[in-house]
């Protein structure tokens, strides 16, 4: 492995690389021909304690492209398995990603630095290990937008073009994404060892996950049960927050569910335009397994697979372990419903609780579906209407038939009148729950097209800038808040693998 001896000492402390060798495979770089920095996330670099000027230098660019690595890096490809669309693959692993190492940021948090698209690894299964520029830009845009929305997520530190072609359905320009995560431990990581009946490795991995993500579990009577409970709680909260912004992950395989509770792997992801609980964008999700409304159930299914992997640690008697696992997984719905109702209450401006609130909120969602109302724009307009009934016209405008809103709004206003909070407080809460701007699918595609066809990254950078403030109205950028016209709609998104 080539090392950048002139590089500043990066604060690497690589705990995962200290696990036994069967947890990963060492990575040897395969150089790209002409790396060019597309974008560097300077605020994130500063947060990580990295030297921004060095990252922009030729040596820094060589690291971000995967050509060379600085002192302290221990590049590895992680081993994992996974259920993909319900079918189990006992070995997947990082086929086009390299974990450079871990750094401890300014807040004392341990963060992975990973390169996506850095070349073939031991897990590439005859693939080229590269990434096309489209998926790299999509993940950069959406992951950073999710962070700005306050949703737990992996982050994008940098995007680099490689100067080399990538062969998919067509020939595409290649690129590398530098991803930052609390860790890259997945449900599928546990499945990899469970499938091999390697109970020692399952325990080592569980201990590592507890130390890294859920240290409070160490004090529990059974730390591994506490780990499973904590992951269930984290995923319930995460999916509820996805639902609140109309996010569809698109490929919720068990190898794409992080133990940390962060959103990971933004392949065919998309956001709702018109509200439709059955909406699917992913080109490979032919049966709608990962449709918008199915996401809570799929999260529960994935967590059941984690529980299966942890069975030997839950109780020395397998039958008792199964009972514990079944009880915990059955309990997923309670934290999810609690988290989802909290999300919805904020979106509707309901700061107290009444028994009929669920029916009231579902009533508007049902009308939105019937009336083809845009998810984001309708709730943003409802925010304005909470402070000024004259603003109802903005909500009505989102419906094909405005009477669908008119037959609901009177009940909502009667409900608001029973609350003690002032309108100003309510509107402030709703503004923080209902973004004005999301990564619209057609705008992402426009940015990708400009980059591929004209090497023009202006639309990409504009999206990143605007989406860093999703709750601000930004009237000068109002075109990015407009729902797509019929001929602009993006009906299918793609993994890029």
C-alpha atoms as one frame of an Amber mdcrd trajectory, in Angstrom:
protein
   0.000   0.000   0.000   1.280   3.453  -0.896   1.470   5.845   2.057   1.498
   9.627   1.907   4.517  10.325   4.065   4.093  14.092   3.555   0.537  14.021
   4.870  -0.312  15.508   8.257  -0.986  12.954  10.923  -4.718  12.283  10.753
  -6.338  11.335  14.070  -6.926   7.678  13.160  -7.784   5.160  15.877  -8.997
   2.075  14.026 -10.904  -0.089  16.474 -12.666  -2.227  13.848  -9.361  -3.126
  12.193  -8.231  -4.518  15.556 -10.929  -7.205  15.417  -9.896 -10.664  14.111
  -8.955 -10.946  10.444 -12.126 -12.809   9.495 -14.088  -9.571  10.034 -12.589
  -7.922   6.945 -10.117  -8.137   4.082  -7.170  -5.756   3.620  -7.551  -3.419
   0.653  -4.930  -2.650  -1.956  -5.616   0.509  -3.983  -6.044   0.474  -7.730
  -5.248   3.974  -8.859  -7.587   6.206 -10.848  -6.080   8.165 -13.709  -7.089
  11.801 -13.248  -8.773  12.616  -9.911 -10.493  15.976  -9.687 -12.174  17.379
  -6.586 -15.850  18.058  -7.262 -16.835  19.102  -3.759 -15.369  19.151  -0.272
 -17.671  19.460   2.726 -15.563  21.946   4.655 -17.809  22.259   7.741 -17.787
  18.477   8.146 -14.021  18.320   7.614 -13.582  20.905  10.340 -15.902  18.953
  12.638 -13.747  15.876  12.073 -10.556  17.758  12.889  -9.161  17.344   9.368
  -6.864  19.820   7.636  -9.014  21.431   4.928  -6.136  22.884   2.939  -4.355
  19.540   2.936  -7.517  17.774   1.747  -7.580  20.188  -1.205  -3.911  19.561
  -1.999  -2.673  16.922  -4.486  -1.856  14.594  -1.581  -5.291  15.106  -0.019
  -6.924  14.480  -3.384  -4.896  11.274  -3.760  -6.402  10.028  -0.484  -9.956
  11.032  -1.409  -9.563   9.211  -4.737  -8.145   6.081  -3.106  -4.797   6.336
  -4.872  -2.728   6.688  -1.692  -3.368   6.678   2.020  -1.959   8.751   4.856
  -0.090   7.404   7.835  -2.456   5.812  10.313  -4.994   4.632   7.739  -5.674
   0.884   7.689  -7.833   0.393   4.575 -10.091  -2.641   4.773 -13.196  -4.046
   3.115 -15.726  -5.187   5.712 -17.361  -8.608   5.584 -21.135  -8.903   5.815
 -24.081 -10.907   4.520 -27.685  -9.859   4.036 -31.238 -10.491   2.979 -31.764
  -8.747  -0.354 -35.475  -8.450  -1.206 -36.097 -11.266   1.259 -33.498 -13.668
  -0.179 -30.445 -14.444   1.936 -26.949 -14.019   0.514 -24.405 -15.472   2.954
 -21.549 -13.340   1.643 -21.768  -9.790   0.316 -19.193  -7.488   1.906 -17.761
  -4.199   0.714 -17.511  -4.830  -3.002 -16.824  -1.222  -3.944 -16.047   0.456
  -0.640 -12.981   0.843   1.549 -12.963   1.734   5.229  -9.919   3.998   5.552
 -10.125   4.082   9.315 -11.748   5.850  12.222 -11.245   9.330  13.596 -12.455
  10.874  16.833 -14.088  14.198  16.065 -14.123  17.481  17.971 -17.039  16.257
  20.136 -15.261  13.025  21.017 -17.417  10.921  18.668 -15.832   8.059  16.760
 -16.506   8.311  13.007 -15.661   6.025  10.081 -14.071   7.419   6.931 -15.037
   5.266   3.963 -14.407   5.558   0.231 -17.203   4.371  -2.075 -16.158   3.515
  -5.624 -12.493   3.037  -4.751 -11.938  -0.153  -6.749 -12.334  -3.939  -6.476
 -11.992  -5.737  -3.155 -12.048  -9.358  -2.083 -15.856  -9.072  -1.984 -16.397
  -7.568  -5.447 -17.706 -10.806  -7.009 -16.197  -9.999 -10.409 -17.423  -6.393
 -10.212 -15.232  -3.413 -11.009 -15.562  -1.862  -7.545 -16.157   1.543  -9.058
 -18.991   4.062  -8.804 -20.556   6.179 -11.517 -20.838   9.885 -10.942 -24.652
   9.856 -10.791 -25.009   7.709  -7.641 -22.139   9.595  -5.990 -23.811  12.964
  -6.532 -27.200  11.582  -5.467 -25.810  10.239  -2.195 -23.926  13.471  -1.522
 -27.028  15.603  -2.083 -29.504  13.436  -0.212 -27.336  12.451   2.756 -26.390
  16.067   3.411 -30.023  17.138   2.996 -31.068  14.488   5.512 -28.474  15.782
   7.970 -29.868  19.304   7.564 -33.374  17.916   8.161 -32.118  16.561  11.479
 -32.453  12.895  10.528 -29.658  10.514  11.626 -27.578   9.728   8.564 -24.204
   8.974   7.134 -22.551  12.102   5.766 -20.666  13.085   2.614 -17.197  14.519
   3.128 -16.103  14.743  -0.498 -16.913  13.811  -4.083 -14.077  13.241  -6.551
 -14.275  12.447 -10.267 -11.778   9.833 -11.372 -11.210  10.567 -15.041 -12.017
   6.931 -15.797 -15.128   5.441 -17.427 -17.481   3.142 -15.546 -19.450   0.587
 -17.525 -23.075   0.080 -16.491 -26.064   0.173 -18.871 -24.030   2.857 -20.644
 -20.539   4.273 -20.238 -20.523   6.797 -17.382 -17.866   9.007 -15.800 -16.447
   7.482 -12.625 -16.366   9.076  -9.180 -15.525   8.341  -5.538 -17.539   9.425
  -2.510 -15.933   9.839   0.896 -18.590   8.805   3.388 -18.591   9.485   7.125
 -20.574   7.259   9.497 -20.799   6.482  13.191 -19.907   3.012  11.971 -20.618
   0.710   9.044 -21.809  -2.211  11.197 -25.003  -3.567   9.674 -27.610  -6.172
  10.510 -25.919  -8.108   7.723 -22.591  -7.957   9.560 -24.092 -10.021  12.372
 -25.756 -12.316   9.833 -22.388 -13.022   8.178 -21.074 -14.702  11.317 -24.358
 -16.237  12.429 -24.653 -17.980   9.049 -21.275 -19.593   9.754 -22.269 -20.583
  13.314 -19.372 -18.433  14.503 -20.767 -17.561  17.920 -17.425 -16.195  19.085
 -17.443 -13.630  16.271 -21.089 -12.698  16.938 -20.164 -12.001  20.556 -17.060
 -10.015  19.600 -19.107  -7.948  17.158 -21.870  -7.380  19.707 -19.335  -6.271
  22.313 -17.791  -3.917  19.760 -21.205  -2.473  18.870 -22.085  -1.968  22.547
 -18.812  -0.221  23.287 -19.133   1.974  20.248 -22.829   2.818  20.113 -24.687
   1.741  23.227 -22.284   1.793  26.209 -25.195   1.972  28.662 -26.025  -1.614
  27.689 -22.872  -2.820  29.441 -24.529  -2.252  32.806 -27.636  -4.281  31.942
 -28.344  -7.733  33.362 -28.041  -9.058  29.798 -26.049  -6.555  27.701 -27.005
  -8.298  24.432 -30.703  -8.052  25.113 -30.121  -4.382  25.948 -28.250  -3.999
  22.647 -31.165  -5.440  20.685 -33.613  -3.218  22.571 -31.492  -0.146  21.819
 -31.229  -0.947  18.104 -35.000  -1.519  17.923 -35.608   1.867  19.558 -33.128
   3.616  17.237 -34.629   2.102  14.086 -38.192   2.829  15.189 -37.283   6.489
  15.658 -35.368   6.641  12.380 -38.129   5.208  10.198 -40.725   7.453  11.858
 -38.602  10.444  10.891 -38.258   9.162   7.326 -42.021   8.986   7.102 -42.305
  12.544   8.353 -40.447  13.983   5.362 -41.792  11.552   2.746 -38.483   9.716
   2.341 -38.405   6.318   0.624 -35.156   4.425   1.165 -35.827   2.119  -1.769
 -33.608  -0.811  -0.844 -34.096  -1.722   2.822 -32.098  -4.938   2.667 -30.585
  -6.123   5.943 -27.140  -5.162   4.676 -28.455  -1.602   4.349 -29.623  -1.247
   7.964 -26.982   0.224  10.258 -26.816  -0.819  13.905 -26.113   2.813  14.818
 -29.591   3.951  13.730 -28.248   6.112  10.905 -29.662   6.151   7.386 -27.159
   4.368   5.167 -26.858   3.548   1.456 -28.786   6.018  -0.693 -28.937   3.985
  -3.920 -32.461   4.266  -5.391 -33.815   6.547  -2.646 -36.357   9.270  -3.377
 -38.813  11.658  -1.735 -42.542  11.692  -2.295 -43.988  14.343  -4.558 -47.734
  13.632  -4.521 -48.654  11.704  -1.383 -49.104   8.007  -2.073 -48.428   5.416
   0.660 -47.868   2.709  -1.982 -45.286   4.754  -3.874 -42.179   2.963  -5.156
 -39.366   4.557  -7.147 -36.661   1.876  -7.120 -36.346   0.151 -10.488 -35.460
  -3.144  -8.803 -38.380  -3.161  -6.356 -40.816  -4.807  -8.725 -43.213  -6.014
  -6.032 -43.281  -2.864  -3.928 -41.615  -4.564  -0.963 -39.975  -1.295   0.083
 -42.830   1.089  -0.726 -43.221   4.187   1.442 -45.870   2.774   3.798 -44.146
  -0.623   4.043 -40.990   0.781   5.624 -41.987   0.308   9.291 -42.920  -3.332
   8.679 -39.692  -3.971   6.781 -37.657  -2.404   9.580 -39.338  -4.800  12.009
 -38.618  -7.741   9.654 -34.960  -6.738   9.401 -34.690  -6.433  13.173 -36.059
  -9.958  13.489 -33.096 -11.104  11.413 -30.769  -9.306  13.838 -32.505 -11.010
  16.747 -31.968 -14.392  15.069 -28.251 -13.684  14.794 -28.081 -12.697  18.469
 -30.029 -15.729  19.768 -27.035 -17.486  21.375 -26.341 -14.311  23.378 -29.911
 -13.672  24.507 -30.151 -16.826  26.648 -28.149 -20.017  27.125 -31.329 -21.986
  26.408 -32.247 -21.477  22.750 -35.992 -21.779  23.303 -35.839 -19.086  25.958
 -33.739 -16.959  23.630 -36.389 -17.303  20.936 -39.094 -16.172  23.364 -37.042
 -13.116  24.346 -36.383 -12.256  20.697 -40.019 -12.681  19.695 -41.176 -10.477
  22.550 -38.732  -7.708  21.712 -39.476  -7.767  17.979 -43.232  -7.807  18.597
 -42.662  -4.716  20.725 -41.226  -2.712  17.791 -44.620  -1.217  16.997 -44.928
   0.581  20.320 -41.795   2.776  19.997 -42.477   3.249  16.301 -46.064   4.403
  16.824 -44.960   6.673  19.660 -42.232   8.232  17.500 -44.446   8.487  14.413
 -47.303  10.101  16.312 -44.859  12.645  17.727 -43.689  13.409  14.189 -47.262
  13.791  12.929 -48.393  15.920  15.874 -45.607  18.385  15.151 -46.514  18.454
  11.459 -50.169  19.172  12.283 -49.416  21.609  15.112 -51.016  19.455  17.800
 -49.018  20.091  20.943 -51.405  18.295  23.290 -53.031  14.885  22.909 -56.622
  13.840  22.318 -57.901  10.357  21.562 -59.247  11.251  18.110 -56.069  12.954
  16.869 -54.992   9.914  14.860 -58.229   9.892  12.901 -57.999  13.647  12.302
 -54.463  13.413  10.924 -55.166  10.335   8.844 -58.183  12.146   7.429 -55.982
  14.757   5.784 -53.522  12.151   4.519 -56.376  10.197   2.922 -57.630  13.359
   1.225 -54.118  14.204   0.057 -53.879  10.825  -1.631 -57.270  11.220  -3.266
 -56.544  14.776  -4.337 -52.987  14.263  -5.644 -51.622  16.760  -3.107 -47.877
  17.237  -2.868 -46.649  15.951   0.502 -44.066  18.619   1.303 -45.902  21.611
  -0.141 -49.204  20.702   1.525 -47.705  20.553   4.999 -45.690  23.717   4.466
 -48.872  25.489   3.367 -50.688  24.051   6.390 -48.017  25.657   8.561 -48.921
  29.057   7.175 -52.623  28.308   7.578 -52.110  27.526  11.272 -51.164  31.147
  11.841 -53.571  32.773   9.366 -56.830  31.187   8.144 -56.563  33.308   5.003
 -53.600  31.111   4.059 -55.994  28.192   3.568 -55.977  29.106  -0.107 -52.391
  27.875  -0.311 -53.381  24.467   1.018 -56.445  24.253  -1.225 -54.233  24.925
  -4.245 -52.398  21.651  -3.673 -55.557  19.568  -4.223 -57.073  18.649  -7.573
 -60.435  19.097  -5.830 -60.133  21.877  -3.193 -63.271  20.620  -1.469 -61.251
  17.685  -0.163 -59.444  20.164   2.085 -62.553  22.194   2.870 -64.349  19.141
   4.259 -61.461  18.565   6.682 -60.126  21.960   7.759 -63.068  22.933   9.971
 -62.434  19.931  12.202 -58.718  20.797  12.401 -59.413  24.387  13.397 -61.854
  23.229  16.061 -59.132  20.937  17.396 -56.556  23.761  17.442 -58.996  25.943
  19.365 -58.913  23.425  22.228 -55.159  23.835  22.669 -53.643  26.247  25.220
 -50.644  27.168  23.029 -50.498  30.452  21.169 -50.551  30.380  17.370 -47.000
  31.716  17.220 -45.662  28.785  19.231 -47.622  26.322  17.100 -46.395  27.798
  13.829 -42.810  27.727  15.067 -43.123  24.013  15.906 -44.710  23.299  12.541
 -42.021  25.212  10.653 -39.388  22.981  12.230 -41.375  19.851  11.299 -42.442
  20.794   7.759 -39.534  21.662   5.468 -39.968  24.122   2.648 -37.369  22.326
   0.551 -36.466  18.685  -0.002 -34.209  17.007  -2.571 -36.782  16.786  -5.361
 -36.095  13.805  -7.600 -36.272  15.790 -10.823 -33.864  18.430  -9.497 -31.358
  15.758  -8.522 -31.612  14.268 -11.988 -31.082  17.702 -13.546 -27.928  18.149
 -11.482 -26.638  14.714 -12.467 -27.401  15.329 -16.155 -25.529  18.643 -16.127
 -22.533  16.952 -14.507 -22.459  14.021 -16.932 -23.204  15.851 -20.166 -21.434
  19.154 -19.585 -19.149  18.641 -16.562 -21.240  21.425 -15.029 -21.539  21.093
 -11.257 -23.330  24.402 -10.707 -26.788  22.780 -10.248 -25.258  20.228  -7.865
 -23.636  22.920  -5.739 -26.767  25.053  -5.791 -28.856  22.136  -4.491 -26.382
  21.466  -1.707 -26.375  25.103  -0.658 -30.154  25.527  -0.687 -30.869  22.187
   1.002 -28.528  23.036   3.861 -31.359  25.327   5.096 -34.466  23.213   4.374
 -36.743  24.945   6.880 -36.102  28.457   5.520 -38.424  29.753   2.801 -35.586
  31.122   0.577 -37.927  32.915  -1.878 -35.023  33.557  -4.260 -34.778  29.760
  -4.677 -38.516  29.165  -4.939 -38.209  27.153  -8.156 -36.624  24.344  -6.118
 -39.741  24.113  -3.944 -42.103  23.616  -6.888 -43.488  20.137  -7.484 -42.539
  18.622 -10.858 -44.732  19.043 -13.889 -45.976  15.760 -15.408 -43.154  15.709
 -17.948 -40.557  16.348 -15.204 -41.548  13.503 -12.893 -38.916  10.918 -12.122
 -40.706   7.584 -12.001 -37.718   5.270 -11.504 -34.488   5.521  -9.552 -31.523
   3.176  -9.826 -28.920   1.606  -7.518 -25.906   2.360  -9.693 -24.151  -0.900
  -8.844
